[in-house]
Amino acid sequence: MKKKLAILVALVPFISFSQDDLLKEIDSVSTNEKVESAFKGLKIVNLESTKLAAKGDLYFIVAHRFGSIKDGIEGFFGLDNAVTQLKFVYGATDWLTVSAARSEPAYDFSVKYSLVPQRTEGFPLSIVGFNSIAFNNTLRPSLYPNMSSSDRMIFVNQILVSRKVSSNLSLELAPTHFHENFVIDDNQDNSQFAIGMGGRYKFAKRWSLNVDYIAHLNRSDSSSFRDPLSIGVDLETGGHVFQMHFSNSQGIHEAGFLGNTTGMWERQEIYFGFNLLRVF
């Protein structure tokens, strides 16, 4: 716990950079305008970014997470064991985005909404709310005869706080609460807390390096689950954003990676994946 809090304290100073420093870095000649494109993708890697869909835009997202590269050549380094998510995201207004997704492990539905935008002369941060509800398909009556349908429900609530520090660098913090109606570990609280942190560094015209990490704050001492760490790149290609990454979590939806990540980087329990976004 102390180590995780130390990580949080170390990253918090990015939100305290002065407004003058911000003005020097933003590529804008107008005053008091919204700061755009802190992130190009709707997600950093696993963690939601503060980017919202524009009003009327419809995104179709295909996300794959392959098996662990530890499987070696017998499992074609994980490519024989893929989890796929199909997701639709719609910009209902300029400040509200809604989505629905289906993968083998879960159905999930979410809303993301702007609370305060970052401005060139004004508030130095973007603050966005995110809420989702998921239905865990891995909890089946054949495995848990006494379970009810409500036991499959998982609720996620996040505040996403980002800052576009320069034209190349954006950072984000994401205080998170999620509630699982059913937990496998009897010692684990149903209500759980985490702090997500991530960033994007644009190193070429169409390429950026993305990293996110989510520290679980009240995990049971007897739990076998781990904190998800993900590293990847974004490639912008016209109407597409192609995201490729490695993570110790095979879960795609929030309910899957926030509290149920099993892989360990040091044991090569790493999953390759990609997200392909198309805007209509």
N, C-alpha and C positions, 0 to 999 in steps of 0.2 A: 504494500500500500504506500509506504513512504517513498519508494522509488518512483511509483507512478505519479504521486503528487509532485515530486521533484521535477519530473518531465514536464508536467503541466506548468509549473512555475517558470521553468526555463523558456517555455514557448510563449507565455503570456505577453512579454514585452513588445511583440510585434504590433499589438493593438495600441501601443502608447506612442508610436512614432508621431512626430508633430505634423500639423497640417501644412506647414511650410515645406517640409521634406516631401510630402505627398505631391504638392503642386509642382515641385521640380521634376518629379518622375512621370507624372501623367502626360500622355501624348494628347493634349487638348488645348486649343487656343481660346475656347469659350470658358465663361466663368459659371460656377455653381451648376454644372451639368452632372447628370448621373455618370458614374464611372462604369463603363461597359466592359464585358469580356474578361472579367477576372478569371473565369474558367470557360473553356470552350465546350466541355462535355457536361452533361447533367450530373455525372458523378466524377469524382476525382479518380478513384479506382473502385473500391467498394463503397466508400463514404459519399453521401450526397453532397454535391457542390451547391453554391448559392445561385447558380444559373437556373433561370426559369425559361420555359418555352414562351415564345412570343405569342401574343393573342392570335388565335386561329391556326397556329402551327400544330401539325400532327406529326409526332415522332413514332417511327416503328423501330424497335430495338431488338436485336437478336444477340443474346449473351450466351457464351459457352464457357464452362469450366471443365477442363479435362482432369483425368486422374493424376495421382502423384507421379512426378518424374522418377521417384524412387522405384517405381514398378520396373524400370529398366526396359530392355529390349523385348521381354516377354509381353509386357503391356504396351509396347511401342511408346515408352516414356509417358504413359498416361493417356495417349490419344485414343486408346480403345475404350475408355471409360469416361464419357462426357456427360455432364449435366447441362441442360439447355433451358433458357428462359426466353419466352416471347413476351414483349411488353409494348403497350401503347401508352403514349404520353401526349396530353392535349393541353394547349394553352387556352384555358377558358376565358381569361382576361390577361392583361399585361402583368397583373400581380398574383394570379392564381393559376397553378398547374395541377392537373389531375392525372392519375395513371391507374392502369390495371395490368396485372401480369400473371402469367401461369408458368410454372416449372414443375418438374416431377415432385419435388419436395413440398411445394406450397402454392396456394393462390394468395395474392396480396393486392391491396388497393391502398392508394395514398393520395395525399394532397400536399402541395408545397406552395408557400405563399410569402410574398415580400412584406416585411414589416418596416424596415428602414433601408433605403438605398445609400450607398457610398456616393459622395459628391465631391467634385473637384475643389469647391470652396464651401465647406460645411461639414456634415457628419462624416468622419473618416472611415466608417465601416459599413458593410452590408450585413443586415440581419434578416434572416429568413427562417420561417417555421416549417417544420416537416412532421407529419403525422401519418402513420400507416396502421393497417390491421391486416393480419395474415392468418391463414388457416393451414396448419401444419399437416400435410398429407402423410407424413411418416408415422404419425400416431394413429394406428389402426386398431379397431376392436379385436382383431385376431391376435394382436400382441398385448393389448390392455383391455380385457373383457369388461372391466368395470368403468371404463371411461365414458364420458358423455361428449356430445358434439362441441360443447363450449370449451372443453379441455383443450381443443385444438387451436384455440384463438391466442394470438400474440399481438400485443399493442406496442407501438414504438412512437416516442415523442422526442423531437430534437429541436434545438435552437442552433442554427448554422450561422457562424459569425466569421466573415472573411474580410480581407483587406488586399486590394491590388496595390502592392507596394511600389511596383514599377511596371513598365510595359512588358517586362519579362517574368516578373515574380509575383505570385499570389499565394497567400497563406490563409488557413482556415482552422477554427476551433469549433467543436460540436458537442456541447453538453448533451447527454443522452439519458433518457429513462425508457426502459422497456419492461413489459410485464408478460410473463409466460403463465398461462393458466395451469399448465402442467410442466413440471420439471422432473427430469430423471433422477437427479441427485436429491435425496430427501433433506439434505442439509442446506440446499440452496434456496434462498428467498425467491419467491415468485417475482417480486418487484426488484429490478436490478438497475444499476447505474454505471455509466461509462463516460469517458471523455474521448472524443475523436479528434484527431489532429491531422492535417495534411497540407499539401502544397503542390504548386505547379510552377515549373521553370521552363520558359520557352527558350530553347537553345538554337533554333533555326526557324526559317520562315513558316514552315508548316508542322514543325515537330516540337513537342514539349515532353519533359520528364515529370511524371506524377508519382507522388508517394502519399500513402495514408496509413495511419496506425490508430487502433482503438484500444484504450486501456480500460479493462473492466475493473470497477472500484469495489465491488462487494461480492466477489466470487467466493464460493465455499472452498475451504482449505482441502476438502476431499475431492474437489472437481478435477476431472481429467482434461477440461477444455482450456484453450489458450487464447491469448490476445491476437487478433489478426493484424498482420503487417503485409502491406501490398506495395509493389513497385512496378511501374509500367511507363509506357509512352503513348502519347496521342498523336495521330496523324490526321491533319485536316485536308480533305480532298473535295472541295466544292460543297455540295450538299450533304456530304458524309463526314462523320468523325469516326475514325477507326482507332479503338483503344486496345492495346496489347499489354499484358501484364503477367506477373508472377505473384502468387499469394500463398500463405499457409492455410487459407480457407477455401474450401470448394463451394461453400454456400454463396449464393448470389443475392437473395433477398435479405433484408435486415434481420429477420428472425433467424436466418441461417448462420450469418457470420458474427453477429454481435455477441451471442452467448454460447455458440456451439462450434467454434473453430477447434479442430483437432490436430492440425499439422504443426510441426516444429521445423523451423528453417535449419537448425543445426543437425537435424536428422534427415535432411533432404526430402522432407514431407512437404513438397512445394507443388502447387498446381498452376499450370499455364492456362490462361484464358484470354478471351477477347470480347469486346462489345462493339457491335456495328450499329451505328445510328444513321437513320435516313429520315430527312425532314420532307414533309409534303405541304 
